Amino acid sequence: MPGTSRLTRYTDWSGRSWTVSVERKRGSPRFFLLQTLSFYRKYLSHMTTESPGAQRTVTTRPWVALMALCVGFFMILVDMTIVAVAQPQIMESLGTDVNGVVWVTSAYLLTYAVPLLVTGRLGDKFGPKRVYQAGLLVFTLASLWCGLSGSIGELIAARALQGLGASLITPQTMALITRIFPPEKRGTAMGVWGTVAGVATLVGPLLGGVLTDGLGWEWIFFVNLPVGAIGLVLAATLVPTVDTHDHRFDLLGVVLSAVGMFALIFGIQEGEKNDWAWWIWTLIAGGIVVLGVFVYWQSRIRTEPLLPLGLFRDRNFTLSNLGIASMGFAVSGLMIPIMFFLQLVGGMSPTQSAGMMVPQAVITGVLAPVVGRILDRVDPRVIICTGLALAAISMGWLGLAVRPATPVWVILIPMALMGVASAGIWAPLAATATRNLPWHQAGAGAGVYNTTRLIGSVLGSAMVGALIQTRLAAELPTGVGTESAQGTVERLPEFLRDGFSTAMGQSIYLPAAVLVLGVVVTSFLQRPASAYRDGASAVAPEGAPEPAGEKSR
């Protein structure tokens, strides 16, 4: 039976029109697939027709553009935590252990973090809209691969590709906020951005629990396919094309940073599995040395370094980076032990354990816009230090509370407190970090900031994962291997619960300690200059004088 055709016309912000032919035919999945592929072909053709050096007018509807950007940004942040709740099911389905499922998260975070130093520059050179679209397409297709994976190695590889797509997306959202919003509105915009960041990392486990219980762990990845398609259409039609700034790329710097980070993370995560052999310590030391060489190389480059060390002359940029690294470490490090405890000791299903995160998500969603509205009028140290301190307290509380006989409400209280803390951390730190950056360094600054956050996340995942394995070996009864506590999705036998709970609680103390360091560091932040807060323009042409108070300190 023949189908019916319909032409849909889209017009982007540059005035260019393009069409998609949609043909309907009932009962034909194959035809639907062909039309989907046709859509992506036409979409890619449209992306490649824009001139990267063209000058564009910034949109007069920045809030609409921000909403479109938040679709993709929300999706990639959900995927940072959505796997945590399905870890026991992935272990059983793919026949792996704790170290294997930790690599599923670490691979994503590692390939997310390392390229950010380059992808921020790609946005400056080719336009943040184009790079955002490319990243969203890569991420969506990688999600399909994740769901179809039949082995732990294949899943890790697919997650690595997902991370690459995410690294293309993230810095473009921050750069576009800096470019399309006037200074007096930027704090509120960052509040929305912070709401998305905070809620997404908390909603991830809840969504993962519902999908894992109802459809299977594969659907925590398949759910990205329709969201990615919607995000691509919204980006093409609602996100403006802004001015570009030419850049050179430091390929040696890319290699040094990637090799150094991989060696460091691999050594930390594989240490317990290999009894911390001499070659593990050599690998860790080698990674640190290579990263040191990377920093030295960046200081010697006279053109455009991959890591613009000059950005760190601004105290607020430097300290905000350290603060967000501590928060990234804590959030990533907490998800592994808390989900194993709730399911293997508490006997909860994935959905029930994810439901423990609901107070966090609700409280963060309510408070983050409020924080955004007051952010331009209040000393950021007050908000940020309070948020990090509350996060440290909630982590310490959880470390004490994860015991077999602990009532559910005792765990819900620190979870709710973490929601209050998150509202005072994500947006205030992002706004403080980027407030003084000149417009042509927006992409580089966003790349550095998000790289720092993700380096904290991948270190948190790796170090807490290694600590869990060490503490399990110490706390489980003699003669019981750690595999006995890791190889099942059923509730643990009663004689294993005390030792397992103690090991999980001890591992949570590590992110709590890192958050305390974050409080100390961010207490030295400087209050933003009043001239900027009153509306001095930071989106100025290259070479224009800096507004009063905006020179790097």
Order of alpha helices (4+ residues) and beta strands (2+ residues): beta-beta-alpha-alpha-alpha-alpha-alpha-alpha-alpha-alpha-alpha-alpha-alpha-alpha-alpha-alpha-alpha-alpha-alpha-alpha-alpha-alpha-alpha-alpha
